[in-house]
Amino acid sequence: MKRSRREQRDTGSKKKTEDARTKGRTNGRRGGTQPVREGREVPGGARFVRTFAPGDQGDGQQALRLKVGGMSRGVYRMEAEDGAALLCARENAKGALSGDVVLAERIGREHVIVLRVLERAHETIMGVLRVHDGACVILPVERRLPPEIAVEGDLGDAQDGDIVRTRVIHWEDEGGLCVTVEERIGSFQQASCALDALVMSQHLRTAFDRDALAQAEACRPALLEDDPQREDLRGIVSFTIDGRDAKDFDDAVSLKTLANGHVLLGVHIADVGHYVPRGTPLDREAYLRGTSVYLPGRVLPMLPEQLSNGVCSLRPDEDKFTLSALMEIDESGRVVGERLARTLTRSKARLVYDDVNAFFAGGEQEARQLGALGDTLLAMRALSAKLRERREAGGCIEFETEEPTFVLDEAGEPVEIVKRERGDAEKMIEDFMLTANESVARFARERSVPLLYRVHEKPDPDKLTTFADYLDSVGINSRRIRHHASPADYRSVLESAKELPEYSAISTLALRSMQKARYDTKPLGHFGLAMGDYCHFTSPIRRYPDLVVSRAVTAVLTGAHVSLVGEALADAALRSSECERIAVDAERAADKLMMARMMARHVGEEYEGTISGISDFGFYVALFNGAEGFVPMRTLEDWFEFDERRLILRGERTGAVFSMGQTVRVRVENVELTQSAVDLALVRQPAPVKGRKKPGGKREHARIRGFKS
């Protein structure tokens, strides 16, 4: 993998996504956008339609087109196309499943009832076959589906414990969900088969069609005579810095000191658009995939390897067609001049993050290996520090998160989780890519070039209030957060709270208050980065929006018309945002699968960990080995009430408190592999708070018994 998944998605925006987080734009109103008449659009692009089917409940009244999300405690979360979140009780869902698109009618402020299912997301379902006393069920791989689904018909060669692909023959509202087996995939005991099933359950594209592969095979290496109008920059010293296992090198960097004391930073990006024109088989495939997907031990690339690892990849000592952002930067780190150019470059070296970090730390061996490049790297690090200082002064919000990297054995089974910390080398490349992305977005906006911008809008007002309430509850002045918070206000709060025991909760709520970053045709700015102009330009091998941007830049530089405009550009923004969400969900599900498989070998063992998430039915614990599990409320020796404002659980009898960031010792009680669930139990129950008055009587005991049953 080249960089962390966070960098693949939104370079510079450090976000940790939680399973239970509700994300959405509500246009300043709880419960989301109000219905409008058919054909009208609301801010954010959501379309609402009317009910036409005779006999449907609410016939002739205004209705909403919604996508069904996850279910918690018998209630589905549903999302409109503009991100507005609504709720629907399972009995009012007309048999809809997670991922379905439904027509629904609003009842009250936040709730809806489903009128009918418009699009089924699960015509086929991947699951593990279980046969017991002649009864057959599957345990779905998709976590948001019912935990067991009945199976009818011939099983073929499938046996108990096999992964099977099934087809739905009866839906929930047709007498109960029921499937029939279509194909045996393999044994769930094999990690590679389990990961295959997950990929199939997420409907990810794995194979390229014949036309796309033929187009990729026909691509020839870069020759200046094929495009003599390009600027020849093969004489400059440029190089790539990536992870040790990376093969798709889509950015190289260079640095030159100018006569006026300024420096010229060059960010040279693979010109994928030269090989993938709009409307070609490769373009259609890239559009459908939207992004490369990074899973433990494998990558599902957006483009075939002939391009991603070959013709387009900026491998050392090979001529490559590139688009170069050349930025003049003064002593304070301010960009005072910039130029975009169609270029031919030749990388002089393929460097590795770990080696560069070791060099920065004073490694003598690395210094000898780098030779003259060492001085350039030191100058780059100094420039990076200036760029970051300016960005931080502008209020850029940074959340330090760690992403798991799995060490796999020869059979593909996880044996260890490694959490990689970003060193100076990673931060340096990130700073340079951010600067290039901002420059390209500014270039496009100033010239009114149709573009896909990376936007991150202002925080949701309701969630901002929740965040401010929590800050008040722990003694932090929330005045600036509560009223029109700026990125600098967020940054100030986070920096001032770093040493507080509540920092984990503060960071979590700060994230929850923010909107999703997405793609849009308008330069709406990036709140988290505190930038007015921002786009994705630097990873066209892995992200479709970057390919769109590079084509638009090429059109301007050559005097041609930008080909992707209007509704087609808006559709590309929506598609790219959706593909990104699908990829993030798949990567998260794969991580959970691998964590569960690793922890299944450690049932009964004890670990230290910190509380990483709290809800009204228990809390999550991040173990010090990198895995994460859940402590259900029913296993605690008290009745605990969830204080959502302070994000704590407080025992009614004991007064004991569980809070974010608290260290606990737990035991691995059980691992459910099909649902990737790790159940934990506290080794030591919390001590009662002295002087706490215990609520007595039969009523309290009845409540506890009822909760645990």
Secondary structure, DSSP 8 states (H G I E B T S, - for coil): --S-HHHHHHTT------TT------TTSTT------TT-B-TTS-B--B--STT-TTTTSB-EEEEEEEEETTEEEEEETT--EEEEEGGGSTT--TT-EEEEEEETTTEEEEEEEEE-S-SEEEEEEEEETTEEEEEESSTTS-S-EEE-S--TT--TTEEEEEEEEE-GGGTS-EEEEEEEEEETTSHHHHHHHHHHHTT---S--HHHHHHHHH-----GGGSTTSEE-TTS--BEEE-TT-----EEEEEEE-TTS-EEEEEEEE-HHHHS-TTSHHHHHHHHH-B-EEETTEEE-SS-HIIIIIISS--TT-EEEEEEEEEEE-TTS-EEEEEEEEEEEE---EEEHHHHHHHHTT-HHHHHHHTTHHHHHHHHHHHHHHHHHHHHHTT--------EEEEE-TTS-EEEEEE----HHHHHHHHHHHHHHHHHHHHHHHTT----EEEB----HHHHHHHHHHHHHTT---HHHHTT--HHHHHHHHHHTTTSTTHHHHHHHHHHTS---EEESS---BTTTTBSS-B--S-TTTBHHHHHHHHHHHHHHHT---SS-HHHHHHHHHHHHHHHHHHHHHHHHHHHHHHHHHHGGGTT-EEEEEEEEEETTEEEEEETTS-EEEEEGGGSSS-EEEETTTTEEEETTT--EEETT-EEEEEEEEEETTTTEEEEEESS-----TT-----SHHHHHHHHHHH-
